[in-house]
Amino acid sequence: MSTRARNRMKSLGRAALTALSPAPRARWHSPRSILVLHELLLGDTLMLAALFARLRALYPPATIFTTVK
């Protein structure tokens, strides 16, 4: 087996081990503020109501800001 093929096999093996091993998850803290950026039309802004409702449900103490164009 050539050196190039051997190195590729090592790389694939490491990638497979990394993909299969569970990574330790960091604990997410609730954000203090959330910024929603978009440059859509007014009708599209109304479509964001579901997003704002979900953000409010997930992060009740957070202040939600939005920008409009």
C-alpha positions as CSV (number, residue, x, y, z in Angstrom):
1,M,0.0,0.0,0.0
2,S,1.4,3.4,-0.9
3,T,2.1,6.1,1.7
4,R,-0.7,8.3,0.2
5,A,-3.3,5.5,0.5
6,R,-2.1,4.7,4.1
7,N,-2.5,8.4,5.1
8,R,-5.9,8.5,3.5
9,M,-7.0,5.4,5.4
10,K,-5.7,7.0,8.7
11,S,-7.6,10.2,8.0
12,L,-10.8,8.3,7.2
13,G,-10.4,6.2,10.3
14,R,-10.0,9.3,12.5
15,A,-13.0,11.0,10.8
16,A,-15.1,7.9,11.5
17,L,-14.1,7.7,15.1
18,T,-14.8,11.4,15.6
19,A,-18.2,11.1,13.9
20,L,-19.2,8.1,16.0
21,S,-18.0,9.2,19.4
22,P,-20.5,11.5,21.2
23,A,-19.0,14.9,21.8
24,P,-19.5,16.4,25.2
25,R,-22.2,19.0,25.0
26,A,-21.8,22.4,26.5
27,R,-24.7,23.6,28.6
28,W,-26.5,26.5,26.9
29,H,-27.5,29.3,29.1
30,S,-30.6,31.3,28.4
31,P,-29.6,34.4,26.4
32,R,-30.4,37.8,27.8
33,S,-31.2,39.3,24.4
34,I,-32.0,38.0,21.0
35,L,-31.6,40.0,17.7
36,V,-33.6,39.0,14.7
37,L,-32.3,40.5,11.5
38,H,-34.2,40.6,8.3
39,E,-34.7,42.8,5.3
40,L,-38.1,41.6,4.1
41,L,-41.3,43.3,3.3
42,L,-44.1,44.0,5.8
43,G,-46.1,40.9,4.9
44,D,-43.0,38.8,5.5
45,T,-42.5,40.5,8.9
46,L,-46.0,39.3,9.8
47,M,-45.0,35.7,8.9
48,L,-42.3,35.9,11.6
49,A,-44.9,35.9,14.3
50,A,-44.5,32.2,14.7
51,L,-40.7,32.6,15.2
52,F,-41.3,35.3,17.8
53,A,-43.8,33.1,19.7
54,R,-41.3,30.2,19.7
55,L,-38.4,32.3,20.9
56,R,-40.6,33.7,23.7
57,A,-41.6,30.2,24.7
58,L,-38.0,28.9,24.7
59,Y,-36.4,32.0,26.3
60,P,-39.0,33.9,28.4
61,P,-36.7,36.3,30.2
62,A,-34.9,37.3,27.0
63,T,-35.4,40.7,25.4
64,I,-36.2,40.2,21.6
65,F,-35.1,42.9,19.2
66,T,-35.8,42.9,15.5
67,T,-34.7,45.1,12.6
68,V,-36.8,46.0,9.6
69,K,-35.8,47.7,6.4
